[in-house]
Amino acid sequence: MRLLANREHSRKELERKLRSRSYAADDVEQVLDQLAAQGLQSDARYTEAYIHSRMQRGYGPLRIRVELKDRGISAALMADYLCDDPELWQNLLQTAHDRKYGSGRTTDRKEQAKRGRFLAYRGFSGEMISRFLFNNAF
């Protein structure tokens, strides 16, 4: 309960944390089932909160998907909460870029490559990055 009081956790995260504290596997599964049944732990609620948090920090869909997968979230649950609107992600890419580099354009290819690597690290697709950099060059 103390773990869930601080923030939402996925079932896999809670399982990992409880097992690292030397609790028996059967006991951990039983407790996790009870928490889910009582509505205290929900992967759906966790997914929604996590996506919102990462988007607010300027991360793209590719990175968010990988992070959620690492946290034990199913692809179906990701699809329910992760928006596929390209315009939304393009605006988020623009915001992440402008936060780091400002809204100025660059003509230097080295600088464009640097900016592209940053945006790729943030989880935006190559297509989105290329479109953005092409539109903001020169």
MOFEN-V50707 format. One record per residue. N is the residue number from 1. PSI is psi in degrees with one decimal (* if undefined). Layout:
# MOFEN-V50707
N:PSI
N:PSI
This chain:
# MOFEN-V50707
1:-36.8
2:-37.4
3:-41.5
4:-18.9
5:-29.8
6:-44.0
7:169.0
8:146.6
9:147.8
10:162.6
11:-42.9
12:-41.0
13:-47.0
14:-42.3
15:-45.9
16:-44.9
17:-42.1
18:-38.7
19:-31.9
20:-17.7
21:17.6
22:28.7
23:149.3
24:143.5
25:-40.3
26:-40.6
27:-40.7
28:-47.3
29:-41.9
30:-45.2
31:-42.6
32:-39.0
33:-41.6
34:-43.2
35:-40.8
36:-41.4
37:-34.1
38:-5.7
39:13.8
40:-24.9
41:128.4
42:120.9
43:-32.4
44:-46.6
45:-41.5
46:-46.3
47:-46.2
48:-46.1
49:-40.5
50:-45.9
51:-45.8
52:-45.0
53:-46.4
54:-35.8
55:-39.6
56:-28.6
57:0.2
58:27.9
59:148.6
60:175.1
61:-34.1
62:-46.1
63:-40.6
64:-42.6
65:-44.9
66:-43.8
67:-41.2
68:-39.3
69:-41.5
70:-25.0
71:9.9
72:20.0
73:133.4
74:156.9
75:-35.3
76:-41.3
77:-38.5
78:-43.6
79:-32.6
80:-33.0
81:-20.4
82:114.2
83:139.4
84:15.8
85:109.8
86:-32.0
87:-40.1
88:-46.7
89:-34.2
90:-39.4
91:-38.4
92:-39.3
93:-46.2
94:-44.4
95:-44.6
96:-41.9
97:-49.8
98:-33.7
99:-38.8
100:-43.1
101:-5.0
102:176.5
103:4.0
104:151.6
105:160.4
106:145.0
107:-8.5
108:123.1
109:-35.5
110:-41.8
111:-39.5
112:-42.4
113:-40.3
114:-45.7
115:-38.9
116:-42.0
117:-40.6
118:-46.1
119:-34.9
120:-41.7
121:-35.4
122:-13.4
123:23.8
124:147.9
125:157.9
126:-37.3
127:-44.8
128:-42.2
129:-45.8
130:-45.8
131:-44.7
132:-49.0
133:-36.4
134:-42.7
135:-22.8
136:13.8
137:148.8
138:*
